[in-house]
Amino acid sequence: MDCNDNDLIENFLAGDDSAFSELVKKYLKPVYNFLYHFVTDREALDDITQETFIKAWKNIGKFDQEKKFKTWIFTIAKNTAYDWLKKKKTIPFSNFTDEEGNNKLDNIGDESILSDELLIRADSAKILEEKLKVLPDIYRIILIMHYKEDFSLQEIAKILGKPYNTIKSQHQRGLKILKDTFF
């Protein structure tokens, strides 16, 4: 089934349960990776991801199809993570590595890329990851959402519930801080 999000939503609302499964399949990994920026505890991360999709399933009838489903599901994910963090009183955005020191956000490399290039990319990714750790939380999450998750600054503003100009200036400040730490 190769439908766009609105077609899948319409099909689900018309009684095709597999359409929602397609949406979950499409957004599970991006939502999981996004939530990892808030919570690194794997059990909690699994629970929050599941709760995000349960909330989406329960409320999909209220979704405004004039808007993007991706923005809507990420907003639900952010709110679910914030609710969990409020209950736990945990500090979000702690780091990008798990207990074994593995980066959960690394992309799977293209097999056609030479191994030397993969090593250079891996070193660059590790350096960038270390530099991102020094950024204040809000700048880090905006840069990751924009450059890794491909959200526009307008979409990030909607997801985070902040004015567009605030997100735009925080994006610029984050880039400046990141640039200053590299050079």
Phi and psi restraints in degrees (value plus and minus 20) as a CYANA .aco file:
   2 ASP   PHI    -134.8   -94.8
   2 ASP   PSI      54.3    94.3
   3 CYS   PHI    -131.2   -91.2
   3 CYS   PSI     139.2   179.2
   4 ASN   PHI     -98.0   -58.0
   4 ASN   PSI     150.7   190.7
   5 ASP   PHI     -78.6   -38.6
   5 ASP   PSI     -64.0   -24.0
   6 ASN   PHI     -84.5   -44.5
   6 ASN   PSI     -57.4   -17.4
   7 ASP   PHI     -83.6   -43.6
   7 ASP   PSI     -62.9   -22.9
   8 LEU   PHI     -82.6   -42.6
   8 LEU   PSI     -61.1   -21.1
   9 ILE   PHI     -84.2   -44.2
   9 ILE   PSI     -66.0   -26.0
  10 GLU   PHI     -81.2   -41.2
  10 GLU   PSI     -62.1   -22.1
  11 ASN   PHI     -83.3   -43.3
  11 ASN   PSI     -61.4   -21.4
  12 PHE   PHI     -84.0   -44.0
  12 PHE   PSI     -66.3   -26.3
  13 LEU   PHI     -83.7   -43.7
  13 LEU   PSI     -44.3    -4.3
  14 ALA   PHI    -105.7   -65.7
  14 ALA   PSI     -19.8    20.2
  15 GLY   PHI      91.5   131.5
  15 GLY   PSI     -17.6    22.4
  16 ASP   PHI    -110.1   -70.1
  16 ASP   PSI      75.4   115.4
  17 ASP   PHI     -82.8   -42.8
  17 ASP   PSI     -47.2    -7.2
  18 SER   PHI     -87.4   -47.4
  18 SER   PSI     -41.8    -1.8
  19 ALA   PHI     -85.5   -45.5
  19 ALA   PSI     -60.3   -20.3
  20 PHE   PHI     -88.5   -48.5
  20 PHE   PSI     -55.6   -15.6
  21 SER   PHI     -79.5   -39.5
  21 SER   PSI     -57.5   -17.5
  22 GLU   PHI     -84.8   -44.8
  22 GLU   PSI     -60.3   -20.3
  23 LEU   PHI     -83.6   -43.6
  23 LEU   PSI     -63.0   -23.0
  24 VAL   PHI     -81.7   -41.7
  24 VAL   PSI     -66.3   -26.3
  25 LYS   PHI     -78.7   -38.7
  25 LYS   PSI     -61.0   -21.0
  26 LYS   PHI     -89.3   -49.3
  26 LYS   PSI     -58.1   -18.1
  27 TYR   PHI    -128.0   -88.0
  27 TYR   PSI     -23.6    16.4
  28 LEU   PHI     -79.7   -39.7
  28 LEU   PSI     -72.5   -32.5
  29 LYS   PHI     -85.8   -45.8
  29 LYS   PSI     -66.7   -26.7
  30 PRO   PHI     -81.2   -41.2
  30 PRO   PSI     -59.5   -19.5
  31 VAL   PHI     -87.2   -47.2
  31 VAL   PSI     -63.2   -23.2
  32 TYR   PHI     -79.0   -39.0
  32 TYR   PSI     -67.8   -27.8
  33 ASN   PHI     -82.9   -42.9
  33 ASN   PSI     -59.9   -19.9
  34 PHE   PHI     -82.2   -42.2
  34 PHE   PSI     -66.3   -26.3
  35 LEU   PHI     -86.5   -46.5
  35 LEU   PSI     -46.0    -6.0
  36 TYR   PHI     -79.9   -39.9
  36 TYR   PSI     -46.6    -6.6
  37 HIS   PHI     -90.4   -50.4
  37 HIS   PSI     -40.2    -0.2
  38 PHE   PHI    -116.2   -76.2
  38 PHE   PSI     -60.7   -20.7
  39 VAL   PHI    -156.8  -116.8
  39 VAL   PSI     105.0   145.0
  40 THR   PHI    -122.1   -82.1
  40 THR   PSI     -27.9    12.1
  41 ASP   PHI     -90.2   -50.2
  41 ASP   PSI      95.4   135.4
  42 ARG   PHI     -79.1   -39.1
  42 ARG   PSI     -63.3   -23.3
  43 GLU   PHI     -81.8   -41.8
  43 GLU   PSI     -66.9   -26.9
  44 ALA   PHI     -84.8   -44.8
  44 ALA   PSI     -59.8   -19.8
  45 LEU   PHI     -81.0   -41.0
  45 LEU   PSI     -64.1   -24.1
  46 ASP   PHI     -82.0   -42.0
  46 ASP   PSI     -64.6   -24.6
  47 ASP   PHI     -84.0   -44.0
  47 ASP   PSI     -63.8   -23.8
  48 ILE   PHI     -87.0   -47.0
  48 ILE   PSI     -59.2   -19.2
  49 THR   PHI     -83.0   -43.0
  49 THR   PSI     -65.6   -25.6
  50 GLN   PHI     -82.7   -42.7
  50 GLN   PSI     -63.7   -23.7
  51 GLU   PHI     -82.5   -42.5
  51 GLU   PSI     -56.0   -16.0
  52 THR   PHI     -79.0   -39.0
  52 THR   PSI     -67.7   -27.7
  53 PHE   PHI     -93.0   -53.0
  53 PHE   PSI     -50.2   -10.2
  54 ILE   PHI     -85.3   -45.3
  54 ILE   PSI     -63.7   -23.7
  55 LYS   PHI     -82.8   -42.8
  55 LYS   PSI     -61.7   -21.7
  56 ALA   PHI     -82.9   -42.9
  56 ALA   PSI     -63.8   -23.8
  57 TRP   PHI     -80.8   -40.8
  57 TRP   PSI     -64.3   -24.3
  58 LYS   PHI     -88.0   -48.0
  58 LYS   PSI     -50.9   -10.9
  59 ASN   PHI    -130.6   -90.6
  59 ASN   PSI     -11.0    29.0
  60 ILE   PHI     -82.5   -42.5
  60 ILE   PSI     -45.2    -5.2
  61 GLY   PHI     -86.8   -46.8
  61 GLY   PSI     -41.4    -1.4
  62 LYS   PHI    -111.3   -71.3
  62 LYS   PSI     -27.5    12.5
  63 PHE   PHI     -84.5   -44.5
  63 PHE   PSI     110.7   150.7
  64 ASP   PHI    -104.5   -64.5
  64 ASP   PSI      87.2   127.2
  65 GLN   PHI     -91.2   -51.2
  65 GLN   PSI     -20.9    19.1
  66 GLU   PHI     -98.2   -58.2
  66 GLU   PSI     -34.4     5.6
  67 LYS   PHI    -124.6   -84.6
  67 LYS   PSI     153.2   193.2
  68 LYS   PHI    -105.5   -65.5
  68 LYS   PSI     113.0   153.0
  69 PHE   PHI     -82.6   -42.6
  69 PHE   PSI     -58.8   -18.8
  70 LYS   PHI     -78.4   -38.4
  70 LYS   PSI     -64.6   -24.6
  71 THR   PHI     -83.7   -43.7
  71 THR   PSI     -61.1   -21.1
  72 TRP   PHI     -83.8   -43.8
  72 TRP   PSI     -67.3   -27.3
  73 ILE   PHI     -88.3   -48.3
  73 ILE   PSI     -56.0   -16.0
  74 PHE   PHI     -90.8   -50.8
  74 PHE   PSI     -52.1   -12.1
  75 THR   PHI     -86.0   -46.0
  75 THR   PSI     -62.6   -22.6
  76 ILE   PHI     -81.1   -41.1
  76 ILE   PSI     -63.2   -23.2
  77 ALA   PHI     -81.1   -41.1
  77 ALA   PSI     -66.1   -26.1
  78 LYS   PHI     -81.2   -41.2
  78 LYS   PSI     -66.5   -26.5
  79 ASN   PHI     -84.3   -44.3
  79 ASN   PSI     -58.3   -18.3
  80 THR   PHI     -85.5   -45.5
  80 THR   PSI     -61.5   -21.5
  81 ALA   PHI     -84.6   -44.6
  81 ALA   PSI     -64.0   -24.0
  82 TYR   PHI     -80.5   -40.5
  82 TYR   PSI     -61.5   -21.5
  83 ASP   PHI     -81.1   -41.1
  83 ASP   PSI     -64.0   -24.0
  84 TRP   PHI     -83.9   -43.9
  84 TRP   PSI     -63.0   -23.0
  85 LEU   PHI     -85.4   -45.4
  85 LEU   PSI     -56.2   -16.2
  86 LYS   PHI     -83.6   -43.6
  86 LYS   PSI     -60.5   -20.5
  87 LYS   PHI     -88.0   -48.0
  87 LYS   PSI     -58.9   -18.9
  88 LYS   PHI    -107.3   -67.3
  88 LYS   PSI     -39.3     0.7
  89 LYS   PHI      32.8    72.8
  89 LYS   PSI      25.7    65.7
  90 THR   PHI    -119.2   -79.2
  90 THR   PSI     131.1   171.1
  91 ILE   PHI    -104.0   -64.0
  91 ILE   PSI     102.8   142.8
  92 PRO   PHI     -97.3   -57.3
  92 PRO   PSI     149.6   189.6
  93 PHE   PHI      42.1    82.1
  93 PHE   PSI      15.0    55.0
  94 SER   PHI     -83.1   -43.1
  94 SER   PSI     -71.2   -31.2
  95 ASN   PHI    -184.6  -144.6
  95 ASN   PSI    -199.8  -159.8
  96 PHE   PHI    -127.1   -87.1
  96 PHE   PSI     -17.1    22.9
  97 THR   PHI    -138.1   -98.1
  97 THR   PSI     132.6   172.6
  98 ASP   PHI    -109.1   -69.1
  98 ASP   PSI    -191.3  -151.3
  99 GLU   PHI     -81.0   -41.0
  99 GLU   PSI     -51.1   -11.1
 100 GLU   PHI    -106.2   -66.2
 100 GLU   PSI     -20.9    19.1
 101 GLY   PHI      65.8   105.8
 101 GLY   PSI      -9.1    30.9
 102 ASN   PHI    -106.5   -66.5
 102 ASN   PSI     121.6   161.6
 103 ASN   PHI    -108.3   -68.3
 103 ASN   PSI      96.2   136.2
 104 LYS   PHI     -95.2   -55.2
 104 LYS   PSI     -33.1     6.9
 105 LEU   PHI    -115.4   -75.4
 105 LEU   PSI     -25.1    14.9
 106 ASP   PHI     -82.2   -42.2
 106 ASP   PSI     118.4   158.4
 107 ASN   PHI    -101.5   -61.5
 107 ASN   PSI     132.7   172.7
 108 ILE   PHI     -95.2   -55.2
 108 ILE   PSI     108.5   148.5
 109 GLY   PHI     -92.2   -52.2
 109 GLY   PSI     133.9   173.9
 110 ASP   PHI     -92.0   -52.0
 110 ASP   PSI     106.1   146.1
 111 GLU   PHI     -84.9   -44.9
 111 GLU   PSI     -39.5     0.5
 112 SER   PHI    -100.0   -60.0
 112 SER   PSI     -28.5    11.5
 113 ILE   PHI     -99.7   -59.7
 113 ILE   PSI     119.2   159.2
 114 LEU   PHI     -84.4   -44.4
 114 LEU   PSI     130.0   170.0
 115 SER   PHI     -82.4   -42.4
 115 SER   PSI     -55.9   -15.9
 116 ASP   PHI     -81.5   -41.5
 116 ASP   PSI     -61.9   -21.9
 117 GLU   PHI     -85.8   -45.8
 117 GLU   PSI     -57.1   -17.1
 118 LEU   PHI     -82.5   -42.5
 118 LEU   PSI     -60.8   -20.8
 119 LEU   PHI     -84.8   -44.8
 119 LEU   PSI     -61.8   -21.8
 120 ILE   PHI     -83.6   -43.6
 120 ILE   PSI     -63.8   -23.8
 121 ARG   PHI     -83.4   -43.4
 121 ARG   PSI     -61.5   -21.5
 122 ALA   PHI     -83.5   -43.5
 122 ALA   PSI     -62.6   -22.6
 123 ASP   PHI     -83.5   -43.5
 123 ASP   PSI     -63.1   -23.1
 124 SER   PHI     -83.8   -43.8
 124 SER   PSI     -60.8   -20.8
 125 ALA   PHI     -84.3   -44.3
 125 ALA   PSI     -59.7   -19.7
 126 LYS   PHI     -86.2   -46.2
 126 LYS   PSI     -61.4   -21.4
 127 ILE   PHI     -83.2   -43.2
 127 ILE   PSI     -66.2   -26.2
 128 LEU   PHI     -81.7   -41.7
 128 LEU   PSI     -61.6   -21.6
 129 GLU   PHI     -80.4   -40.4
 129 GLU   PSI     -63.3   -23.3
 130 GLU   PHI     -84.4   -44.4
 130 GLU   PSI     -60.7   -20.7
 131 LYS   PHI     -87.5   -47.5
 131 LYS   PSI     -57.1   -17.1
 132 LEU   PHI     -82.9   -42.9
 132 LEU   PSI     -50.2   -10.2
 133 LYS   PHI     -83.4   -43.4
 133 LYS   PSI     -46.8    -6.8
 134 VAL   PHI    -102.1   -62.1
 134 VAL   PSI     -34.2     5.8
 135 LEU   PHI     -90.7   -50.7
 135 LEU   PSI     124.1   164.1
 136 PRO   PHI     -78.1   -38.1
 136 PRO   PSI     130.2   170.2
 137 ASP   PHI     -69.9   -29.9
 137 ASP   PSI     -67.4   -27.4
 138 ILE   PHI     -84.6   -44.6
 138 ILE   PSI     -59.3   -19.3
 139 TYR   PHI     -87.2   -47.2
 139 TYR   PSI     -62.2   -22.2
 140 ARG   PHI     -80.6   -40.6
 140 ARG   PSI     -67.6   -27.6
 141 ILE   PHI     -87.2   -47.2
 141 ILE   PSI     -56.9   -16.9
 142 ILE   PHI     -84.9   -44.9
 142 ILE   PSI     -65.3   -25.3
 143 LEU   PHI     -84.1   -44.1
 143 LEU   PSI     -61.0   -21.0
 144 ILE   PHI     -86.6   -46.6
 144 ILE   PSI     -64.4   -24.4
 145 MET   PHI     -82.2   -42.2
 145 MET   PSI     -59.7   -19.7
 146 HIS   PHI     -94.9   -54.9
 146 HIS   PSI     -67.4   -27.4
 147 TYR   PHI    -113.9   -73.9
 147 TYR   PSI     -46.3    -6.3
 148 LYS   PHI    -117.5   -77.5
 148 LYS   PSI     -61.4   -21.4
 149 GLU   PHI    -115.5   -75.5
 149 GLU   PSI     -23.2    16.8
 150 ASP   PHI      41.3    81.3
 150 ASP   PSI      13.9    53.9
 151 PHE   PHI    -105.2   -65.2
 151 PHE   PSI     123.9   163.9
 152 SER   PHI     -94.7   -54.7
 152 SER   PSI     142.8   182.8
 153 LEU   PHI     -83.0   -43.0
 153 LEU   PSI     -53.9   -13.9
 154 GLN   PHI     -83.2   -43.2
 154 GLN   PSI     -63.6   -23.6
 155 GLU   PHI     -85.5   -45.5
 155 GLU   PSI     -59.6   -19.6
 156 ILE   PHI     -82.4   -42.4
 156 ILE   PSI     -61.4   -21.4
 157 ALA   PHI     -78.9   -38.9
 157 ALA   PSI     -63.7   -23.7
 158 LYS   PHI     -84.6   -44.6
 158 LYS   PSI     -65.6   -25.6
 159 ILE   PHI     -83.0   -43.0
 159 ILE   PSI     -65.0   -25.0
 160 LEU   PHI    -104.7   -64.7
 160 LEU   PSI     -27.6    12.4
 161 GLY   PHI      48.5    88.5
 161 GLY   PSI      17.6    57.6
 162 LYS   PHI    -144.5  -104.5
 162 LYS   PSI     137.6   177.6
 163 PRO   PHI     -83.1   -43.1
 163 PRO   PSI     127.2   167.2
 164 TYR   PHI     -74.7   -34.7
 164 TYR   PSI     -66.4   -26.4
 165 ASN   PHI     -82.7   -42.7
 165 ASN   PSI     -52.4   -12.4
 166 THR   PHI     -85.4   -45.4
 166 THR   PSI     -67.1   -27.1
 167 ILE   PHI     -83.2   -43.2
 167 ILE   PSI     -61.0   -21.0
 168 LYS   PHI     -81.5   -41.5
 168 LYS   PSI     -65.4   -25.4
 169 SER   PHI     -91.5   -51.5
 169 SER   PSI     -55.6   -15.6
 170 GLN   PHI     -88.3   -48.3
 170 GLN   PSI     -53.8   -13.8
 171 HIS   PHI     -81.7   -41.7
 171 HIS   PSI     -68.0   -28.0
 172 GLN   PHI     -82.9   -42.9
 172 GLN   PSI     -63.5   -23.5
 173 ARG   PHI     -82.5   -42.5
 173 ARG   PSI     -61.8   -21.8
 174 GLY   PHI     -81.3   -41.3
 174 GLY   PSI     -63.6   -23.6
 175 LEU   PHI     -83.0   -43.0
 175 LEU   PSI     -60.8   -20.8
 176 LYS   PHI     -84.2   -44.2
 176 LYS   PSI     -65.5   -25.5
 177 ILE   PHI     -81.9   -41.9
 177 ILE   PSI     -64.2   -24.2
 178 LEU   PHI     -82.5   -42.5
 178 LEU   PSI     -63.3   -23.3
 179 LYS   PHI     -83.2   -43.2
 179 LYS   PSI     -63.4   -23.4
 180 ASP   PHI     -83.9   -43.9
 180 ASP   PSI     -50.8   -10.8
 181 THR   PHI     -98.4   -58.4
 181 THR   PSI     -42.7    -2.7
 182 PHE   PHI    -102.8   -62.8
 182 PHE   PSI     -51.8   -11.8
